[in-house]
Amino acid sequence: MFQKLGDALRRFMYGRYGTDQLNQALIIGALVMILVGWLGGKFLAGWLSIFSFLAYFPLIWSIVRMYSRNIEKRRRQNAAYLRFLSACKDRKHRYYKCPRCRQTVRVPRGRGRINIRCPKCGEQFVRKS
């Protein structure tokens, strides 16, 4: 019986996106919002229970992303999320895009105004680090 159920689930998910890091973050965020709303409704002011209602939005969004057949769009969303996350974690560098070729260039923070040379096309531009 479980074999048939697993096969049916595999057939249903064929061609669909599934889960990734953005979906995991959405689900964890929704669970935190549910917990804050539940604890806020029990122990603190009642207006914190709005978090329980707002938690449905990231949950629904993660389900829509999981069952989507537009795989390329979901990959781009996840890549943008991962770029944002890595930029937030990297406190020692700044990231700029080359005005000519749009290549991302990493430079050290706190050096003032510096002349940046793109390693791909050789374009030079001045930015504040």
DSSP file with accessible surface (Angstrom, degrees, kcal/mol):
  #  RESIDUE AA STRUCTURE BP1 BP2  ACC     N-H-->O    O-->H-N    N-H-->O    O-->H-N    TCO  KAPPA ALPHA  PHI   PSI    X-CA   Y-CA   Z-CA
    1    1 A M     >        0   0  172      0, 0.0     4,-1.9     0, 0.0     5,-0.1   0.000 360.0 360.0 360.0 -45.3    0.0    0.0    0.0
    2    2 A F  H  >  +     0   0  162      1,-0.2     4,-2.5     2,-0.2     5,-0.2   0.824 360.0  58.5 -69.5 -28.9    2.8    2.5    0.9
    3    3 A Q  H  > S+     0   0  137      2,-0.2     4,-2.3     1,-0.2    -1,-0.2   0.930 107.6  45.8 -63.0 -44.8    4.6    1.5   -2.3
    4    4 A K  H  > S+     0   0  165      2,-0.2     4,-2.4     1,-0.2    -2,-0.2   0.887 112.4  51.2 -66.1 -39.1    1.6    2.6   -4.4
    5    5 A L  H  X S+     0   0  113     -4,-1.9     4,-2.3     2,-0.2    -2,-0.2   0.920 110.9  47.9 -64.5 -43.2    1.2    5.8   -2.4
    6    6 A G  H  X S+     0   0   22     -4,-2.5     4,-2.4     2,-0.2    -2,-0.2   0.899 111.9  49.8 -64.5 -40.2    4.9    6.6   -2.9
    7    7 A D  H  X S+     0   0   52     -4,-2.3     4,-2.4     2,-0.2    -2,-0.2   0.906 110.3  50.3 -64.9 -40.2    4.7    5.9   -6.6
    8    8 A A  H  X S+     0   0   41     -4,-2.4     4,-2.2     2,-0.2    -2,-0.2   0.908 111.1  48.9 -64.8 -40.3    1.6    8.1   -6.9
    9    9 A L  H  X S+     0   0  107     -4,-2.3     4,-2.3     2,-0.2    -2,-0.2   0.908 110.6  50.8 -66.0 -41.4    3.4   11.0   -5.1
   10   10 A R  H  X S+     0   0  158     -4,-2.4     4,-0.9     1,-0.2    -2,-0.2   0.908 111.2  48.1 -61.8 -43.1    6.4   10.6   -7.4
   11   11 A R  H  < S+     0   0  175     -4,-2.4     3,-0.4     1,-0.2    -1,-0.2   0.894 111.7  50.4 -64.2 -39.3    4.3   10.7  -10.5
   12   12 A F  H  < S+     0   0   97     -4,-2.2    -2,-0.2     1,-0.2    -1,-0.2   0.907 112.4  46.2 -65.4 -40.8    2.4   13.8   -9.2
   13   13 A M  H >< S+     0   0   50     -4,-2.3     3,-2.2    -5,-0.1    -1,-0.2   0.578  82.4 118.1 -82.0  -7.5    5.7   15.6   -8.4
   14   14 A Y  T 3< S+     0   0  195     -4,-0.9     3,-0.1    -3,-0.4    -3,-0.0  -0.415  85.9  12.2 -62.8 125.4    7.3   14.8  -11.7
   15   15 A G  T 3  S+     0   0   33      1,-0.3    -1,-0.3    -2,-0.2     2,-0.2   0.485 105.1 114.2  85.9   3.3    8.0   18.1  -13.6
   16   16 A R  S <  S-     0   0   57     -3,-2.2    -1,-0.3     1,-0.1    53,-0.2  -0.689  72.2-120.3-104.9 162.7    7.3   20.2  -10.5
   17   17 A Y        -     0   0   42     51,-2.2     2,-0.2    48,-0.3    50,-0.2   0.907  37.2-168.4 -74.2 -45.8    9.9   22.3   -8.6
   18   18 A G        -     0   0   16     48,-2.6     2,-0.3    47,-0.2    50,-0.2  -0.595  39.0 -33.0  89.3-150.6    9.9   20.8   -5.1
   19   19 A T        +     0   0   82     -2,-0.2     2,-0.2    48,-0.1    44,-0.0  -0.719  55.2 163.5-113.1 157.2   11.6   22.5   -2.2
   20   20 A D     >  -     0   0   13     -2,-0.3     4,-2.1    58,-0.0     5,-0.2  -0.814  56.1 -71.3-150.6-168.7   14.7   24.7   -1.9
   21   21 A Q  H  > S+     0   0   90     -2,-0.2     4,-2.3     1,-0.2     5,-0.2   0.870 127.5  52.7 -66.1 -36.8   16.4   27.1    0.6
   22   22 A L  H  > S+     0   0   17      2,-0.2     4,-2.5     1,-0.2    -1,-0.2   0.920 109.2  49.4 -66.0 -41.1   13.8   29.8    0.0
   23   23 A N  H  > S+     0   0    0      2,-0.2     4,-2.4     1,-0.2    -2,-0.2   0.907 110.5  50.8 -62.5 -41.2   10.9   27.4    0.7
   24   24 A Q  H  X S+     0   0  106     -4,-2.1     4,-2.6     1,-0.2     5,-0.2   0.918 110.8  48.6 -63.0 -41.7   12.6   26.3    3.9
   25   25 A A  H  X S+     0   0   36     -4,-2.3     4,-2.7     1,-0.2    -2,-0.2   0.895 111.0  51.0 -65.1 -39.3   13.1   29.9    5.0
   26   26 A L  H  X S+     0   0   23     -4,-2.5     4,-2.3     2,-0.2    -2,-0.2   0.921 112.1  46.1 -63.6 -43.3    9.5   30.7    4.3
   27   27 A I  H  X S+     0   0   56     -4,-2.4     4,-2.5     2,-0.2    -2,-0.2   0.927 113.9  47.7 -67.6 -42.5    8.3   27.7    6.3
   28   28 A I  H  X S+     0   0  106     -4,-2.6     4,-2.4     1,-0.2    -2,-0.2   0.926 112.4  50.3 -64.0 -42.2   10.6   28.5    9.2
   29   29 A G  H  X S+     0   0   32     -4,-2.7     4,-2.4     1,-0.2    -1,-0.2   0.904 110.3  49.7 -61.6 -40.5    9.5   32.1    9.2
   30   30 A A  H  X S+     0   0    0     -4,-2.3     4,-2.5     2,-0.2    -1,-0.2   0.912 110.0  50.4 -65.6 -40.6    5.8   31.1    9.1
   31   31 A L  H  X S+     0   0  102     -4,-2.5     4,-2.4     2,-0.2    -2,-0.2   0.900 110.4  49.8 -64.6 -38.2    6.4   28.8   12.1
   32   32 A V  H  X S+     0   0   83     -4,-2.4     4,-2.8     2,-0.2     5,-0.2   0.919 110.7  50.2 -64.9 -41.5    8.1   31.6   14.0
   33   33 A M  H  X S+     0   0   46     -4,-2.4     4,-2.6     2,-0.2    -2,-0.2   0.903 110.3  49.9 -64.6 -38.3    5.2   33.9   13.3
   34   34 A I  H  X S+     0   0   67     -4,-2.5     4,-2.6     2,-0.2    -1,-0.2   0.929 112.0  48.3 -64.1 -43.0    2.7   31.3   14.4
   35   35 A L  H  X S+     0   0   94     -4,-2.4     4,-3.0     2,-0.2     5,-0.3   0.924 112.2  48.2 -64.3 -43.3    4.7   30.8   17.7
   36   36 A V  H  X S+     0   0   59     -4,-2.8     4,-2.8     1,-0.2     5,-0.2   0.922 113.7  47.8 -63.5 -41.8    4.9   34.6   18.3
   37   37 A G  H  X S+     0   0    1     -4,-2.6     4,-2.0    -5,-0.2    -2,-0.2   0.903 113.8  46.9 -65.7 -38.4    1.2   34.9   17.6
   38   38 A W  H  X S+     0   0  140     -4,-2.6     4,-1.6     2,-0.2    -2,-0.2   0.950 117.6  40.8 -70.0 -47.2    0.3   32.0   19.9
   39   39 A L  H  X>S+     0   0   67     -4,-3.0     4,-2.8     1,-0.2     5,-0.8   0.881 115.4  52.3 -67.9 -37.0    2.6   33.2   22.8
   40   40 A G  H  X5S+     0   0    2     -4,-2.8     4,-0.7    -5,-0.3     8,-0.2   0.883 109.7  48.8 -66.2 -36.2    1.5   36.8   22.2
   41   41 A G  H  <5S+     0   0   42     -4,-2.0    -1,-0.2    -5,-0.2    -2,-0.2   0.831 117.9  41.2 -71.8 -30.6   -2.1   35.9   22.4
   42   42 A K  H  <5S+     0   0  126     -4,-1.6    -2,-0.2    -5,-0.2    -1,-0.2   0.914 133.3  11.6 -81.8 -46.9   -1.6   33.9   25.6
   43   43 A F  H  <5S+     0   0  155     -4,-2.8    -3,-0.2    -5,-0.2    -2,-0.1   0.741 122.3  36.8-109.9 -29.1    0.8   36.0   27.6
   44   44 A L  S  <<S-     0   0  120     -5,-0.8    -4,-0.0    -4,-0.7     0, 0.0  -0.231 104.6 -36.8-111.0-158.6    1.1   39.5   26.1
   45   45 A A    >   -     0   0   46      1,-0.1     3,-1.3    -2,-0.1    -1,-0.3  -0.253  53.1-123.3 -64.8 149.5   -1.2   41.9   24.3
   46   46 A G  G >  S+     0   0   50      1,-0.2     3,-1.6     2,-0.2     4,-0.2   0.706 101.2  76.5 -69.3 -18.0   -3.9   40.4   22.0
   47   47 A W  G >  S+     0   0  181      1,-0.3     3,-1.3     2,-0.2    -1,-0.2   0.723  81.4  69.8 -70.0 -17.2   -2.7   42.3   19.0
   48   48 A L  G X  S+     0   0   25     -3,-1.3     3,-1.6     1,-0.3     4,-0.3   0.671  78.5  78.6 -72.7 -13.9    0.3   40.0   18.6
   49   49 A S  G X> S+     0   0   59     -3,-1.6     3,-0.9     1,-0.3     4,-0.9   0.641  72.2  81.2 -70.0  -8.3   -2.2   37.2   17.5
   50   50 A I  H <> S+     0   0   88     -3,-1.3     4,-2.5     1,-0.2     3,-0.3   0.799  79.4  68.6 -64.2 -25.2   -2.2   38.9   14.1
   51   51 A F  H <> S+     0   0   67     -3,-1.6     4,-1.4     1,-0.2    -1,-0.2   0.847  92.0  58.1 -62.3 -33.5    1.0   37.1   13.4
   52   52 A S  H <4 S+     0   0   40     -3,-0.9     4,-0.3    -4,-0.3    -1,-0.2   0.894 110.0  43.6 -63.3 -37.6   -0.9   33.8   13.4
   53   53 A F  H >< S+     0   0  120     -4,-0.9     3,-1.4    -3,-0.3     4,-0.3   0.918 112.2  51.6 -72.2 -43.0   -3.0   35.1   10.6
   54   54 A L  H >< S+     0   0   67     -4,-2.5     3,-1.0     1,-0.3    -1,-0.2   0.716  94.1  74.3 -68.1 -19.3   -0.1   36.6    8.7
   55   55 A A  T 3X S+     0   0    1     -4,-1.4     4,-1.4     1,-0.2    -1,-0.3   0.720  82.2  70.4 -67.7 -18.8    1.8   33.3    8.8
   56   56 A Y  H <> S+     0   0  143     -3,-1.4     4,-2.8    -4,-0.3     5,-0.2   0.838  88.4  63.6 -66.9 -31.9   -0.6   31.9    6.2
   57   57 A F  H <> S+     0   0  122     -3,-1.0     4,-2.4    -4,-0.3     5,-0.2   0.949 105.7  40.4 -63.3 -51.6    0.9   34.1    3.5
   58   58 A P  H  > S+     0   0   23      0, 0.0     4,-2.4     0, 0.0    -1,-0.2   0.880 115.9  53.6 -66.0 -30.4    4.5   32.6    3.5
   59   59 A L  H  X S+     0   0   45     -4,-1.4     4,-2.0     2,-0.2    -2,-0.2   0.943 111.4  43.8 -65.6 -45.4    3.0   29.1    3.9
   60   60 A I  H  X S+     0   0   98     -4,-2.8     4,-2.6     1,-0.2     5,-0.2   0.918 113.1  52.5 -66.2 -39.7    0.8   29.5    0.9
   61   61 A W  H  X S+     0   0  118     -4,-2.4     4,-2.5    -5,-0.2    -1,-0.2   0.910 109.1  49.5 -63.5 -40.2    3.6   31.1   -1.1
   62   62 A S  H  X S+     0   0    2     -4,-2.4     4,-2.3     2,-0.2    -1,-0.2   0.897 111.2  49.5 -67.4 -36.0    5.9   28.1   -0.3
   63   63 A I  H  X S+     0   0   86     -4,-2.0     4,-2.1     2,-0.2    -2,-0.2   0.926 110.8  49.4 -67.8 -41.7    3.2   25.6   -1.3
   64   64 A V  H  < S+     0   0   81     -4,-2.6     4,-0.5     1,-0.2    -2,-0.2   0.929 113.4  46.9 -62.3 -43.3    2.7   27.5   -4.6
   65   65 A R  H >< S+     0   0    0     -4,-2.5     3,-0.7    -5,-0.2   -48,-0.3   0.892 110.5  53.4 -63.9 -39.2    6.4   27.5   -5.3
   66   66 A M  H 3< S+     0   0   42     -4,-2.3   -48,-2.6     1,-0.2    -1,-0.2   0.895 115.1  38.0 -65.1 -39.9    6.7   23.8   -4.4
   67   67 A Y  T 3< S+     0   0   96     -4,-2.1    -1,-0.2   -50,-0.2    -2,-0.2   0.362  90.4 122.5 -95.0   6.0    4.1   22.6   -6.8
   68   68 A S    <   -     0   0   17     -3,-0.7   -51,-2.2    -4,-0.5   -50,-0.2  -0.372  49.8-158.4 -70.7 146.6    5.0   25.1   -9.6
   69   69 A R  S    S+     0   0  151    -53,-0.2     2,-1.7     1,-0.1     3,-0.2   0.473  74.1  93.4 -99.2  -4.7    5.9   23.8  -13.0
   70   70 A N     >  +     0   0   79      1,-0.2     4,-1.7     2,-0.1     5,-0.2  -0.597  51.6 167.5 -87.5  78.5    7.8   27.0  -13.9
   71   71 A I  H  >  +     0   0   51     -2,-1.7     4,-2.3     1,-0.2    -1,-0.2   0.887  67.0  54.6 -67.1 -40.1   11.1   25.6  -12.7
   72   72 A E  H  > S+     0   0  103      1,-0.2     4,-2.1    -3,-0.2    -1,-0.2   0.905 107.8  49.5 -64.5 -40.6   13.3   28.3  -14.3
   73   73 A K  H  > S+     0   0   88      2,-0.2     4,-2.1     1,-0.2    -1,-0.2   0.911 111.2  49.6 -65.1 -39.6   11.5   31.1  -12.5
   74   74 A R  H  X S+     0   0   29     -4,-1.7     4,-2.3     1,-0.2    -2,-0.2   0.882 109.1  52.4 -67.3 -36.0   11.7   29.3   -9.2
   75   75 A R  H  X S+     0   0  142     -4,-2.3     4,-2.5     2,-0.2    -1,-0.2   0.905 109.0  49.8 -65.3 -40.6   15.4   28.8   -9.7
   76   76 A R  H  X S+     0   0  140     -4,-2.1     4,-2.4     2,-0.2    -2,-0.2   0.903 110.5  50.1 -64.1 -40.5   15.9   32.5  -10.3
   77   77 A Q  H  X S+     0   0   49     -4,-2.1     4,-2.2     2,-0.2    -2,-0.2   0.929 112.5  46.7 -62.2 -44.3   13.9   33.4   -7.2
   78   78 A N  H  X S+     0   0   17     -4,-2.3     4,-2.6     2,-0.2    -2,-0.2   0.906 111.3  51.5 -66.0 -39.1   16.1   31.0   -5.1
   79   79 A A  H  X S+     0   0   37     -4,-2.5     4,-2.4     2,-0.2    -1,-0.2   0.905 109.7  49.8 -64.2 -40.1   19.3   32.3   -6.6
   80   80 A A  H  X S+     0   0   43     -4,-2.4     4,-2.4     2,-0.2    -1,-0.2   0.907 111.0  50.0 -64.4 -40.7   18.2   35.9   -5.8
   81   81 A Y  H  X S+     0   0   58     -4,-2.2     4,-2.6     2,-0.2    -2,-0.2   0.929 111.4  48.1 -63.0 -43.4   17.5   34.9   -2.2
   82   82 A L  H  X S+     0   0   65     -4,-2.6     4,-2.5     2,-0.2    -2,-0.2   0.884 110.8  50.9 -67.2 -36.6   20.8   33.2   -1.9
   83   83 A R  H  X S+     0   0  148     -4,-2.4     4,-2.2     2,-0.2    -1,-0.2   0.925 111.7  48.1 -63.9 -44.1   22.6   36.2   -3.3
   84   84 A F  H  X S+     0   0  133     -4,-2.4     4,-1.9     1,-0.2    -2,-0.2   0.928 112.5  49.2 -60.9 -42.9   20.8   38.4   -0.8
   85   85 A L  H  X S+     0   0   53     -4,-2.6     4,-1.7     1,-0.2    -2,-0.2   0.915 111.5  47.6 -65.4 -42.3   21.7   36.1    2.0
   86   86 A S  H  X S+     0   0   62     -4,-2.5     4,-1.6     1,-0.2    -1,-0.2   0.870 110.5  52.4 -69.3 -34.8   25.4   35.9    1.1
   87   87 A A  H  < S+     0   0   43     -4,-2.2    -1,-0.2     1,-0.2    -2,-0.2   0.865 109.1  50.6 -68.0 -33.4   25.6   39.7    0.8
   88   88 A C  H  < S+     0   0   53     -4,-1.9    -1,-0.2     1,-0.2    -2,-0.2   0.841 112.1  47.1 -71.1 -32.6   24.0   40.1    4.2
   89   89 A K  H  < S+     0   0  159     -4,-1.7     2,-1.1    -5,-0.2    -2,-0.2   0.779  95.1  80.3 -78.3 -28.3   26.6   37.6    5.7
   90   90 A D     <  +     0   0   31     -4,-1.6     3,-0.3     1,-0.2    -1,-0.1  -0.681  47.7 162.8 -87.7  98.1   29.6   39.2    4.1
   91   91 A R        +     0   0  187     -2,-1.1    -1,-0.2     1,-0.2    -4,-0.0   0.542  68.4  60.7 -89.8  -9.3   30.5   42.2    6.2
   92   92 A K  S    S+     0   0  165     16,-0.1    17,-2.3    18,-0.0     2,-0.3   0.577 103.0  48.8 -95.7 -10.8   34.0   42.7    4.9
   93   93 A H  E     -A  108   0A  44     15,-0.3     2,-0.3    -3,-0.3    13,-0.0  -0.919  62.0-146.0-132.0 156.4   33.2   43.3    1.3
   94   94 A R  E     -A  107   0A  86     13,-3.2    13,-2.7    -2,-0.3     2,-0.5  -0.889  18.3-141.1-114.5 151.9   30.9   45.4   -0.9
   95   95 A Y  E     +A  106   0A  88     -2,-0.3     2,-0.3    11,-0.2    11,-0.2  -0.952  22.0 173.9-119.5 129.4   29.4   44.2   -4.2
   96   96 A Y  E     -A  105   0A  30      9,-2.6     9,-3.7    -2,-0.5     2,-0.4  -0.931  26.4-126.8-128.6 157.1   29.1   46.4   -7.3
   97   97 A K  E     -A  104   0A  95     -2,-0.3     7,-0.2     7,-0.2     6,-0.1  -0.872  29.7-114.5-104.1 136.4   28.0   45.7  -10.9
   98   98 A C     >  -     0   0    0      5,-2.5     4,-1.6    -2,-0.4    26,-0.0  -0.469  19.0-138.6 -65.2 132.8   30.2   46.7  -13.8
   99   99 A P  T  4 S+     0   0   62      0, 0.0    -1,-0.1     0, 0.0    -2,-0.0   0.783  98.0  41.7 -67.6 -22.7   28.4   49.4  -15.8
  100  100 A R  T  4 S+     0   0  156      3,-0.1    -2,-0.0     1,-0.1    -3,-0.0   0.942 132.4  13.1 -88.5 -53.8   29.5   47.9  -19.1
  101  101 A C  T  4 S-     0   0   37      2,-0.1    -1,-0.1    22,-0.0    -3,-0.0   0.455  89.9-125.4-108.9  -1.9   29.2   44.1  -18.7
  102  102 A R     <  +     0   0  154     -4,-1.6     2,-0.2     1,-0.2     0, 0.0   0.663  53.7 156.5  66.7  17.5   27.0   43.8  -15.5
  103  103 A Q        -     0   0   73     -6,-0.1    -5,-2.5     1,-0.1     2,-0.4  -0.524  46.8-117.1 -70.7 138.8   29.6   41.5  -13.9
  104  104 A T  E     -A   97   0A  60     -7,-0.2     2,-0.4    -2,-0.2    -7,-0.2  -0.675  31.8-164.6 -80.9 129.0   29.5   41.5  -10.1
  105  105 A V  E     -A   96   0A  12     -9,-3.7    -9,-2.6    -2,-0.4     2,-0.5  -0.956   7.7-148.4-118.9 131.9   32.7   42.8   -8.6
  106  106 A R  E     +A   95   0A 146     -2,-0.4   -11,-0.2   -11,-0.2   -13,-0.0  -0.862  20.7 174.5-102.3 128.8   33.6   42.4   -4.9
  107  107 A V  E     -A   94   0A  11    -13,-2.7   -13,-3.2    -2,-0.5     2,-0.1  -0.937  36.0 -96.8-130.3 154.1   35.7   45.0   -3.2
  108  108 A P  E     -A   93   0A  49      0, 0.0     3,-0.5     0, 0.0   -15,-0.3  -0.390  41.1-118.6 -70.1 147.0   36.8   45.5    0.4
  109  109 A R  S    S+     0   0  104    -17,-2.3    20,-0.1     1,-0.2   -18,-0.0  -0.423  86.0  31.8 -79.3 158.2   34.8   47.7    2.7
  110  110 A G  S    S+     0   0   71     19,-1.8    -1,-0.2    -2,-0.1     3,-0.1   0.708  76.4 115.2  75.6  23.3   36.1   50.9    4.4
  111  111 A R        -     0   0  170     -3,-0.5     2,-0.1     1,-0.4    -2,-0.1   0.332  69.5-133.5-103.7   5.3   38.6   52.0    1.8
  112  112 A G        -     0   0   34      2,-0.1    17,-2.9    16,-0.0     2,-0.5  -0.415  65.5  -6.2  78.1-152.2   36.9   55.3    0.8
  113  113 A R  E    S+B  128   0B 179     15,-0.2     2,-0.3    16,-0.1    15,-0.2  -0.674  79.9 178.5 -80.4 124.1   36.5   56.2   -2.8
  114  114 A I  E     -B  127   0B  41     13,-2.9    13,-2.1    -2,-0.5     2,-0.6  -0.887  34.0-118.6-129.0 156.2   38.3   53.6   -4.9
  115  115 A N  E     -B  126   0B  96     -2,-0.3     2,-0.4    11,-0.2    11,-0.2  -0.847  33.8-158.6 -92.4 119.0   38.9   53.0   -8.6
  116  116 A I  E     -B  125   0B   7      9,-3.6     9,-2.4    -2,-0.6     2,-0.5  -0.841   5.4-158.2-105.7 132.8   37.5   49.5   -9.4
  117  117 A R  E     -B  124   0B 144     -2,-0.4     7,-0.2     7,-0.2     6,-0.1  -0.943  20.1-128.1-110.6 125.0   38.6   47.6  -12.5
  118  118 A C     >  -     0   0    0      5,-3.0     4,-1.5    -2,-0.5   -13,-0.1  -0.541   9.7-149.6 -70.6 127.6   36.3   44.9  -13.8
  119  119 A P  T  4 S+     0   0   89      0, 0.0    -1,-0.1     0, 0.0   -14,-0.0   0.735  92.0  49.2 -72.1 -17.5   38.1   41.6  -14.2
  120  120 A K  T  4 S+     0   0  141      3,-0.1    -2,-0.0     1,-0.1    -3,-0.0   0.938 130.2   9.0 -86.9 -50.8   35.9   40.5  -17.1
  121  121 A C  T  4 S-     0   0   42      2,-0.1    -1,-0.1   -18,-0.0    -4,-0.0   0.557  92.0-120.8-111.4 -11.6   35.9   43.5  -19.5
  122  122 A G     <  +     0   0   31     -4,-1.5     2,-0.1     1,-0.3     0, 0.0   0.489  55.5 154.3  85.7   1.5   38.6   45.8  -18.0
  123  123 A E        -     0   0   55     -6,-0.1    -5,-3.0     1,-0.0     2,-0.4  -0.381  32.4-146.9 -62.7 138.9   36.2   48.7  -17.5
  124  124 A Q  E     +B  117   0B 109     -7,-0.2     2,-0.3    -2,-0.1    -7,-0.2  -0.930  24.3 164.6-112.7 135.3   37.3   51.1  -14.7
  125  125 A F  E     -B  116   0B  14     -9,-2.4    -9,-3.6    -2,-0.4     2,-0.5  -0.977  31.4-123.0-146.9 155.0   34.8   53.0  -12.5
  126  126 A V  E     +B  115   0B  67     -2,-0.3     2,-0.3   -11,-0.2   -11,-0.2  -0.874  35.9 159.4-106.8 129.9   34.9   54.8   -9.2
  127  127 A R  E     -B  114   0B  93    -13,-2.1   -13,-2.9    -2,-0.5     2,-0.5  -0.964  41.5-108.3-141.7 160.1   32.7   53.9   -6.2
  128  128 A K  E      B  113   0B 141     -2,-0.3   -15,-0.2   -15,-0.2   -19,-0.0  -0.776 360.0 360.0 -90.3 127.5   32.8   54.4   -2.5
  129  129 A S              0   0   13    -17,-2.9   -19,-1.8    -2,-0.5    -1,-0.1   0.457 360.0 360.0 -97.0 360.0   33.6   51.2   -0.6
